[in-house]
Amino acid sequence: MVTHGNLAHNLTTITRSLYAKDDTVVVSWLPQYHDMGLIGSHLGATYVCAAVAIARRGSHIHWLLLVYVAATAVGAVSSCHPSAL
């Protein structure tokens, strides 16, 4: 069971380890129904009032280029995605 306390602790740990703050920009293709997408990208950014750029996932090569271009364009310091693509 995930409690409010568990979620708050995880968000605090994630945002502190990434040195995230209100001027942070996160780029992610993960949807809100994915655990990393919901907690790591969307709620994590909301927790520190950061901006989120959500990229639509296409082919693997297209996705890598899209995330790189988007991250560069918005000055992202973090990109959330699972290690096994």
N, C-alpha and C positions, 0 to 999 in steps of 0.2 A: 504494500500500500504506500502510495506517495502522499506525504502530508505537506501542508504549507511550510512547515519547518524544514523538511527535507529539501523542498524546492528552493527555499530561500538560501539554505546553506550551499546547495549546488551552484546557484546563480552567483553567490558571493565568491565562491572558490573559482569558478570559471572566469568571471570578470576581473578578479584580482590577478589571476595568473596570466591573463592577456593584457594587463594594464589598461583595460577598457575604461573609457570615460565618455562624457557627453559629446566629444568631438571625434569619437571613433566611428569608422564606417565599416560595416560588415557586408561581404558579398557571399551569397549562398544560393544554391539551386535546390536545397532541400525543402520539401513541402512541410506545412505545419503539422501534418499527421505523422511525420517521421520524428522519432524521439530527439535526434540531434537537431533536426530542423526547428522543432518547437522550442526546446530548452536552449540549445546552443546558439541558434541564430535569432529567432524571433523574441523569445522571452529574455534572453541574455542582453540583446540590444535594447529592449524596452526597459530592462532593469537599470541601465545606466543612461537612458535617454539618447542612445546612439541611433544613427541612420542605418537602414538595411536596404541593400540592393539585391533583389531576388532575380536570379537568372533562370530561364527556362532550360531544362536539360534536353539536349538533343543527342547527336552522336558523340562518342567519347572525344574525338579530336575537336569537333565543333565546341563541345562543352569546355575543354581546356582553354581554347582560344577565347571564347566568350568570357570566361571567368577572369582570365588574365587582362583582357581589354577593359572589362568592367571595373576590376579592382584598381587598375592603373588610372582609369578615368576619374574615379571618385576618391582616390587616395586611400583605399582600404588598407587596414593593417591586419585584417583577419579574414579568412575564408573558411567557412565550416563545410566539411564534407567527410564522408566515411573514407577510410583508407583503402578499402576494396571497391574499386570502381568497376 
